[in-house]
Amino acid sequence: MALRRILHYPDPLLNQKSAPVEYIDEQIISLVADMVDTMYAAPGVGLAAPQVGVLKRVIIIDCGNREDPDLIRAVNPQIVDSEGECSEEEGCLSVPDYYASVKRKSWVKVSYQDMQGHWIERECEGLLAIAFQHEIDHLDGKLFVDRLSSLKKSMFRKKYQRIMEQQKEQL
């Protein structure tokens, strides 16, 4: 398929809410195939459609662990239950070169449609639970840095501005 350009913070499209997918047609199938190629090329463990400029409720995840070795293609994903709390360092393909500890639920039950339109319910913990929460946040117009405290957000903006300036200097 094709590699798509990943939008980077502070692109305003990343703060918009995505629309549900009504039909899984060739356009959605093609989008997912492009997202898979794009995520692996980046490389990353997850990607949401808004990150490639498409405001549809579509995500892909591949945590690459033995418990869940398969690529997950999720249409209209939602968290239907959650419990516990964890705080892990996260990064994001839309916020290159920045990582921060984010509080999340340690266990989630998610519901989503597969590529054939069948609804699946899945219980997740660890990295997979974090990845689902992270990618679903994208569908709701949130980045992981939006979950930081006010002080940490302020520090992020300053540090990220320096990172972007250094990258421009290197070009």
C-alpha positions in Angstrom: 0.0 0.0 0.0 1.2 3.5 0.7 3.0 5.4 3.5 1.0 8.4 4.8 2.4 11.5 6.4 2.0 11.4 10.2 0.8 14.7 11.6 2.8 16.2 14.4 1.9 18.4 17.4 0.6 21.1 17.3 -1.4 20.3 14.1 -5.0 21.4 15.0 -6.4 18.2 13.3 -5.0 16.2 16.2 -7.4 18.0 18.6 -10.6 17.1 16.7 -12.9 14.3 17.5 -13.3 11.5 14.9 -16.5 10.4 13.4 -17.7 6.8 13.7 -17.3 4.5 10.7 -20.7 3.6 9.3 -19.5 1.1 6.7 -16.3 -0.8 6.4 -15.8 -0.3 2.6 -12.8 -0.3 0.3 -11.9 3.2 1.5 -11.6 2.1 5.1 -9.8 -1.1 4.1 -7.3 0.9 2.1 -6.9 3.4 5.0 -6.1 0.5 7.4 -3.6 -1.0 5.0 -1.8 2.4 4.6 -1.9 2.9 8.4 -0.2 -0.5 8.9 2.6 0.3 6.4 3.0 3.8 8.0 3.1 2.5 11.6 5.7 -0.2 10.9 7.9 2.2 8.9 7.8 4.9 11.7 8.2 2.5 13.7 5.5 2.5 16.3 3.2 0.1 18.3 0.0 1.9 17.4 -1.5 4.5 15.1 -4.9 6.2 14.9 -6.5 7.5 11.7 -6.4 11.2 12.9 -2.6 10.9 13.0 -2.6 10.5 9.2 -5.2 13.2 8.7 -8.4 11.1 8.6 -11.0 11.9 11.2 -12.5 8.4 11.4 -12.6 6.0 14.4 -10.0 3.6 13.2 -6.9 2.4 15.1 -4.2 -0.2 14.7 -2.0 -1.7 17.4 0.8 -4.2 17.4 2.6 -4.5 20.8 4.8 -7.3 19.5 4.5 -9.4 22.6 3.8 -13.1 23.0 0.5 -12.6 24.7 -1.0 -10.7 21.8 1.3 -11.2 18.7 -1.3 -10.3 16.1 -1.8 -6.9 14.5 -5.1 -5.4 15.8 -7.2 -3.5 13.3 -10.0 -1.8 15.3 -12.9 0.1 13.9 -15.1 2.2 16.2 -13.2 1.1 19.3 -14.5 2.0 22.8 -13.5 1.3 26.3 -16.5 -0.4 28.0 -14.9 -1.2 31.4 -11.7 -0.4 33.2 -10.0 -0.7 36.6 -6.8 -0.2 38.4 -4.2 2.4 37.8 -0.7 2.5 36.3 1.8 5.1 35.3 4.1 4.3 32.4 6.3 6.3 30.1 4.6 6.9 26.8 5.7 8.3 23.5 3.8 9.1 20.3 4.5 9.2 16.6 2.7 12.6 16.5 5.0 14.0 19.3 8.4 12.8 18.1 11.4 12.6 20.5 9.3 13.3 23.7 8.4 10.8 26.4 6.5 11.3 29.7 4.9 9.2 32.4 1.1 9.1 32.0 -1.5 7.7 34.4 -3.8 5.2 32.8 -6.1 2.3 33.8 -4.1 -0.9 34.2 -6.9 -3.1 32.8 -9.5 -2.3 30.2 -12.2 -4.1 28.4 -12.6 -2.8 24.8 -15.2 -3.3 22.2 -14.5 -2.8 18.5 -15.4 -4.0 15.0 -12.9 -6.1 13.0 -12.4 -5.6 9.3 -15.4 -7.8 8.5 -17.7 -5.6 10.7 -18.0 -8.2 13.5 -18.0 -6.8 17.1 -15.2 -8.1 19.3 -14.9 -7.6 23.1 -11.4 -8.0 24.5 -9.9 -7.7 27.9 -6.4 -6.1 28.0 -3.7 -5.3 30.6 -0.2 -4.0 30.5 1.1 -2.5 27.3 -1.9 -3.5 25.3 -4.3 -1.7 27.7 -2.1 1.4 27.6 -2.0 1.3 23.8 -5.8 1.0 23.4 -6.3 3.9 25.8 -3.6 6.0 24.0 -5.0 5.3 20.5 -8.7 5.9 21.6 -7.6 9.2 23.1 -6.4 10.2 19.6 -10.0 9.5 18.3 -11.3 11.8 20.9 -8.9 14.6 20.0 -6.4 14.1 22.9 -2.7 13.5 22.9 -0.8 11.9 25.8 0.6 15.3 26.7 -2.9 16.5 27.3 -3.0 14.1 30.3 0.0 15.8 31.9 -0.2 18.2 34.9 -0.2 21.9 34.1 3.4 22.2 35.2 4.5 19.2 33.1 2.5 20.6 30.1 4.3 23.9 30.4 7.7 22.1 30.6 6.7 19.9 27.6 5.9 22.9 25.4 9.3 24.6 26.2 11.2 21.3 25.7 9.4 20.4 22.6 9.9 23.8 21.1 13.7 23.4 21.6 13.6 19.8 20.1 11.8 21.2 17.0 14.2 24.1 16.7 17.2 21.7 16.9 15.7 19.5 14.2 15.2 22.5 11.9 18.8 23.4 12.4 20.0 20.0 11.4 18.1 20.2 8.0 
